[in-house]
Amino acid sequence: MPAFINAIGTAIPAQDIHQPFIAWARQRLGDPRARALFDRMAARAGIDHRWSVLAPTDGGGSPVSPGGFYAASALPPTSARMTIYAEAAPVLALDAVAALEGELDGITHLVVASCTGFVAPGIDQIVADRLGLGGHVERLLVGFMGCYAAVAALRSARHIVRSDPAARVLVITVELSTLHLQDVSEIEPLLAALQFGDGAAAALVTAEPAGLAMDAPFALTLPDSAGLIRWAIGDQGFAMHLSGEVPGRIAEALAEAPVRRALIGETPVAAIDGWAVHAGGRSILDAVEHGLGLGPAALDASRSVLRENGNMSSATLMFVLARLMRGAPPAHGLALAFGPGLAAEGFRFSAA
């Protein structure tokens, strides 16, 4: 029994914080050589915009401007950041649901993925209540998995539909990454922070043959790589460690035949005409392109999402899938995301 992603809606906040962040980060680099390197890397990042739920100042300034959320010498504690998460995450999630083209009557299951905040009652309960979903709707919250959480959420929806063909599953991914700016002055964590923005996406998954048919999922962990991506809860937000070794490790793994078979089975790479790769950063996309020997246009959808929104953690893959769904229907597609572990997760798909 196949399961189908019938439609996807996406939403972003109103404030573009990419350039203000670059100006803020440059000021924290005292070494002119480090500042010059940061400038080169920022220009090459493939990102034009990143969006934040944080409110602008009274004068229209960014969160790092005088009077902004991050303006004080001591950055806000995790409690203050979670207060904003509890208020803003449900709103952005509902904006994505509102953008979803599809009949939402009869929702039987709600799956929500988010790794950038915690609140109880959970964001799944808050969203269900505001959507008017009854208490009988089964809920699942996928938390703190990182960038591949969209795969876990969609995979769970697929399992639900395959076990109950009458199920109508609403899948939501919502991430507020800009709540976690860190008080650092080293170039590596500043370049990691340069990638992240806020966003939300919603998908309807049913047995109705429309949209994208989800095929076999896969999950694998790359050996000796557990420390390359780490995500720790600190007193001043969630601290991300993203090693510069990650792209090389991904490219190396994708060149190995067993890894390729796990991802694409017996389908030749050249036959895949729909690539939905998590836009974790330009170097990640370059690593996938080189590791699999893809053509220069294969990852256009992912690069466009990165350019327009940055890395929105779990929501990013859904944005890429939404972009692919607006184009020519793919005969053979592959969704792929990376995250802590270092793990690679995804699924194959095709046009309904």
Disulfide bonds with the S-S distance in Angstrom:
none
